[in-house]
Amino acid sequence: MDDLEYELEAEKRGRLQYFLEYNFRNQEMKVGVKQAANLKAMDSGGTSDPYVIVYLTSDMKKKYETQVHRKTLNPVFNETFTFQIPQAEVPESTLVMQIYDFNRFSKHDIIGEARLPLGDVDLQHVIEQWHELTAASKREQERLGEICFSLRYVPSASKLTVVILEAKKLKRMDSYGLSDPYVKVQLTLNKKKWKKKKTSVKKNTLSPYFNEVFVFEVPFNLIQNVELVISVWDHDKVSKNEQIGKVFLGCRATGNQLRHWSDMLANPRRPVAQWHSLQPVEEVDNTLGLKSLNCSVLCLPSLPKCL
């Protein structure tokens, strides 16, 4: 029991006091970082140099930092930050407050974090409370948005039809809180880039409606070696266009992506529509491991089974 109590004590990271106030008229949220107590010591001298990073998962590009407080486990911050967030997005967002230990010559260590799902909070009143810190999430899954598209494959005509229908809840990419999205539709063959097309650009929206049809010629003897890559981009006239997120479908896909692709193959000539959550660009690109296409890829070995 003594050993167990020691281990539980060692896991304690401290507490954070904050307040939360939402202004329904201005569609803005004020977050006050008041103080922390009994923080876990991160430095060899038995102390820490704490500061707090505050953000909402609905817009992770907008992050605030408090000042650093030197050599203390009980810092008093008393700093307030304001976030613009529409009321409709509040229930799906989480307030994250992470306490870090500042290091001048090395990576800053995270002491712990407090997460508050806003859908569980009564924002009709000002909230002020203490929150026990927990270990930080190893990976923050940023919400990039969702996209809906339909697929139809007609083996006798060697036609793959992709209809980009709509997207919703896209990540904000512009400084004024919107994006100018468009969609790229790409086919790969044997892990090599093959064919691509793109939709028109929809201005100033996070929920674009496209309903645009793309038809690709894909012989039946190639279909099981083909992968479909759908990527959503933010158009920018001044700087480089940025990718918001992407998904890929094919025999190497998993989850909903594999199910959608398999349903298409199992139901030839019938359109199959489905929503997909966008995934981080780097994650999808690493899985695809694409190379440049050369003519030799058209001479294919025996094909793997997909279904």
Secondary structure, DSSP 8 states (H G I E B T S, - for coil): -HHHHHHHHHH---EEEEEEEEETTTTEEEEEEEEEES----STTS---EEEEEEETT-TT-EEE-----S-SS-EEEEEEEEE--GGGGGG-EEEEEEEE--SSS--EEEEEEEEEGGGS-TTS-EEEEEE-B---SS------EEEEEEEEETTTTEEEEEEEEEES----STTS---EEEEEEEEETTEEEEEEE-----S-SS-EEEEEEEEE--TTTGGGEEEEEEEEE--SSS--EEEEEEEESTT--HHHHHHHHHHHHSTTS-EEEEEE-B-HHHHHHHH--B---GGGGS--------
